[in-house]
Amino acid sequence: MATFEGERVKIEVIESHCPSYKPGEKIMINGALVDMKNTDKICVMALQSFFPYIYALRKGVKMEKLGFSGRVLVQCPDYCRPVIFELSAL
């Protein structure tokens, strides 16, 4: 079973209907902090969608236990301008 090992996580925009994000933009997490040097931008609405998964995956929780099989994809809670993010370990 796949787990996230280590403390670094990349969140990448896969699809966006929001003026704040474009596909390919990234948010980088290093430990408990956002790596601002390597992060394009971060929206507090979007942060809600992936925060619980970042925490769990950094602690070694298996993706399958979180209901994922393969890719970890989450959607921003702003349903009027959805953004799809993919989380991956580095």
PyRosetta script that sets phi, psi and omega in degrees:
from pyrosetta import init, pose_from_sequence

init()
pose = pose_from_sequence("MATFEGERVKIEVIESHCPSYKPGEKIMINGALVDMKNTDKICVMALQSFFPYIYALRKGVKMEKLGFSGRVLVQCPDYCRPVIFELSAL")
pose.set_psi(1, 144.0)
pose.set_omega(1, -177.2)
pose.set_phi(2, -81.7)
pose.set_psi(2, 138.5)
pose.set_omega(2, 172.6)
pose.set_phi(3, -133.7)
pose.set_psi(3, 161.2)
pose.set_omega(3, 172.2)
pose.set_phi(4, -87.6)
pose.set_psi(4, 127.8)
pose.set_omega(4, 178.1)
pose.set_phi(5, -110.6)
pose.set_psi(5, 132.9)
pose.set_omega(5, 176.8)
pose.set_phi(6, 94.5)
pose.set_psi(6, -171.5)
pose.set_omega(6, -169.4)
pose.set_phi(7, -111.5)
pose.set_psi(7, -0.6)
pose.set_omega(7, -176.0)
pose.set_phi(8, -104.7)
pose.set_psi(8, 132.7)
pose.set_omega(8, -179.7)
pose.set_phi(9, -133.3)
pose.set_psi(9, 138.5)
pose.set_omega(9, 174.9)
pose.set_phi(10, -109.9)
pose.set_psi(10, 132.1)
pose.set_omega(10, 173.8)
pose.set_phi(11, -114.9)
pose.set_psi(11, 119.4)
pose.set_omega(11, -176.8)
pose.set_phi(12, -118.7)
pose.set_psi(12, 139.3)
pose.set_omega(12, 176.2)
pose.set_phi(13, -74.8)
pose.set_psi(13, 121.7)
pose.set_omega(13, 179.5)
pose.set_phi(14, -96.0)
pose.set_psi(14, -41.1)
pose.set_omega(14, -178.6)
pose.set_phi(15, -146.9)
pose.set_psi(15, 142.1)
pose.set_omega(15, -178.8)
pose.set_phi(16, -146.3)
pose.set_psi(16, 134.7)
pose.set_omega(16, 170.9)
pose.set_phi(17, -117.8)
pose.set_psi(17, 22.0)
pose.set_omega(17, -176.6)
pose.set_phi(18, -113.5)
pose.set_psi(18, 138.9)
pose.set_omega(18, 178.4)
pose.set_phi(19, -69.3)
pose.set_psi(19, -12.8)
pose.set_omega(19, -178.4)
pose.set_phi(20, -82.4)
pose.set_psi(20, -21.8)
pose.set_omega(20, -175.6)
pose.set_phi(21, -132.0)
pose.set_psi(21, 145.6)
pose.set_omega(21, 173.6)
pose.set_phi(22, -120.2)
pose.set_psi(22, 147.7)
pose.set_omega(22, 175.9)
pose.set_phi(23, -53.9)
pose.set_psi(23, 138.7)
pose.set_omega(23, -179.6)
pose.set_phi(24, 96.7)
pose.set_psi(24, -18.0)
pose.set_omega(24, 177.4)
pose.set_phi(25, -68.7)
pose.set_psi(25, 150.1)
pose.set_omega(25, -172.0)
pose.set_phi(26, -129.6)
pose.set_psi(26, 151.8)
pose.set_omega(26, 169.7)
pose.set_phi(27, -123.1)
pose.set_psi(27, 124.9)
pose.set_omega(27, -178.0)
pose.set_phi(28, -108.7)
pose.set_psi(28, 133.1)
pose.set_omega(28, 179.2)
pose.set_phi(29, -114.2)
pose.set_psi(29, 132.6)
pose.set_omega(29, 176.7)
pose.set_phi(30, -128.4)
pose.set_psi(30, 106.7)
pose.set_omega(30, -173.9)
pose.set_phi(31, 67.0)
pose.set_psi(31, -130.1)
pose.set_omega(31, 179.9)
pose.set_phi(32, -93.5)
pose.set_psi(32, 5.9)
pose.set_omega(32, -173.6)
pose.set_phi(33, -115.2)
pose.set_psi(33, 149.9)
pose.set_omega(33, 170.3)
pose.set_phi(34, -78.5)
pose.set_psi(34, 127.4)
pose.set_omega(34, 177.4)
pose.set_phi(35, -80.1)
pose.set_psi(35, 91.4)
pose.set_omega(35, -173.6)
pose.set_phi(36, -65.7)
pose.set_psi(36, -27.4)
pose.set_omega(36, 178.7)
pose.set_phi(37, -65.5)
pose.set_psi(37, -32.0)
pose.set_omega(37, -175.3)
pose.set_phi(38, -112.9)
pose.set_psi(38, 15.8)
pose.set_omega(38, 178.9)
pose.set_phi(39, -109.0)
pose.set_psi(39, 131.9)
pose.set_omega(39, 179.1)
pose.set_phi(40, -69.3)
pose.set_psi(40, -50.6)
pose.set_omega(40, 176.9)
pose.set_phi(41, -171.5)
pose.set_psi(41, 163.2)
pose.set_omega(41, 178.2)
pose.set_phi(42, -139.3)
pose.set_psi(42, 130.7)
pose.set_omega(42, 179.4)
pose.set_phi(43, -104.9)
pose.set_psi(43, 133.4)
pose.set_omega(43, -177.7)
pose.set_phi(44, -65.6)
pose.set_psi(44, -28.8)
pose.set_omega(44, 175.5)
pose.set_phi(45, -66.3)
pose.set_psi(45, -44.9)
pose.set_omega(45, -179.5)
pose.set_phi(46, -65.9)
pose.set_psi(46, -37.1)
pose.set_omega(46, -179.2)
pose.set_phi(47, -53.9)
pose.set_psi(47, -35.8)
pose.set_omega(47, 179.2)
pose.set_phi(48, -60.5)
pose.set_psi(48, -32.1)
pose.set_omega(48, -174.9)
pose.set_phi(49, -74.0)
pose.set_psi(49, -31.4)
pose.set_omega(49, -175.9)
pose.set_phi(50, -113.9)
pose.set_psi(50, -9.8)
pose.set_omega(50, -178.2)
pose.set_phi(51, -54.9)
pose.set_psi(51, -49.9)
pose.set_omega(51, -177.8)
pose.set_phi(52, -59.9)
pose.set_psi(52, -34.4)
pose.set_omega(52, -178.8)
pose.set_phi(53, -74.1)
pose.set_psi(53, -38.9)
pose.set_omega(53, 176.8)
pose.set_phi(54, -58.7)
pose.set_psi(54, -48.4)
pose.set_omega(54, -178.1)
pose.set_phi(55, -60.3)
pose.set_psi(55, -50.2)
pose.set_omega(55, -177.9)
pose.set_phi(56, -63.7)
pose.set_psi(56, -44.6)
pose.set_omega(56, -176.9)
pose.set_phi(57, -69.3)
pose.set_psi(57, -34.6)
pose.set_omega(57, 175.4)
pose.set_phi(58, -63.9)
pose.set_psi(58, -27.1)
pose.set_omega(58, -179.3)
pose.set_phi(59, -90.1)
pose.set_psi(59, 6.2)
pose.set_omega(59, 174.3)
pose.set_phi(60, 88.1)
pose.set_psi(60, 14.3)
pose.set_omega(60, 177.2)
pose.set_phi(61, -67.9)
pose.set_psi(61, 135.2)
pose.set_omega(61, -179.7)
pose.set_phi(62, -70.5)
pose.set_psi(62, 139.1)
pose.set_omega(62, -178.1)
pose.set_phi(63, -57.3)
pose.set_psi(63, -36.7)
pose.set_omega(63, -179.0)
pose.set_phi(64, -62.7)
pose.set_psi(64, -33.6)
pose.set_omega(64, 178.0)
pose.set_phi(65, -66.5)
pose.set_psi(65, -23.5)
pose.set_omega(65, 179.8)
pose.set_phi(66, -93.5)
pose.set_psi(66, 1.5)
pose.set_omega(66, 178.4)
pose.set_phi(67, 92.3)
pose.set_psi(67, 12.2)
pose.set_omega(67, 179.6)
pose.set_phi(68, -104.8)
pose.set_psi(68, 147.4)
pose.set_omega(68, 169.8)
pose.set_phi(69, -132.6)
pose.set_psi(69, 109.3)
pose.set_omega(69, -176.1)
pose.set_phi(70, 92.7)
pose.set_psi(70, -119.0)
pose.set_omega(70, -176.4)
pose.set_phi(71, -70.6)
pose.set_psi(71, 146.0)
pose.set_omega(71, 175.6)
pose.set_phi(72, -102.0)
pose.set_psi(72, 100.3)
pose.set_omega(72, -179.1)
pose.set_phi(73, -114.2)
pose.set_psi(73, 133.7)
pose.set_omega(73, 177.6)
pose.set_phi(74, -134.1)
pose.set_psi(74, 156.2)
pose.set_omega(74, -179.6)
pose.set_phi(75, -117.6)
pose.set_psi(75, 140.1)
pose.set_omega(75, 174.6)
pose.set_phi(76, -58.4)
pose.set_psi(76, 144.1)
pose.set_omega(76, -178.9)
pose.set_phi(77, -73.0)
pose.set_psi(77, -7.0)
pose.set_omega(77, 177.2)
pose.set_phi(78, -78.4)
pose.set_psi(78, 92.9)
pose.set_omega(78, -173.7)
pose.set_phi(79, -69.5)
pose.set_psi(79, -16.5)
pose.set_omega(79, 178.7)
pose.set_phi(80, -76.9)
pose.set_psi(80, -26.7)
pose.set_omega(80, -179.1)
pose.set_phi(81, -137.8)
pose.set_psi(81, 68.8)
pose.set_omega(81, -172.3)
pose.set_phi(82, -65.6)
pose.set_psi(82, 145.2)
pose.set_omega(82, 174.0)
pose.set_phi(83, -130.1)
pose.set_psi(83, 133.5)
pose.set_omega(83, 176.4)
pose.set_phi(84, -105.1)
pose.set_psi(84, 129.1)
pose.set_omega(84, 179.9)
pose.set_phi(85, -116.0)
pose.set_psi(85, 146.9)
pose.set_omega(85, 172.1)
pose.set_phi(86, -115.3)
pose.set_psi(86, 130.0)
pose.set_omega(86, 178.1)
pose.set_phi(87, -101.1)
pose.set_psi(87, 137.3)
pose.set_omega(87, 176.1)
pose.set_phi(88, -147.8)
pose.set_psi(88, 148.8)
pose.set_omega(88, 178.8)
pose.set_phi(89, -83.4)
pose.set_psi(89, 151.5)
pose.set_omega(89, 176.5)
pose.set_phi(90, -115.8)
pose.dump_pdb("model.pdb")
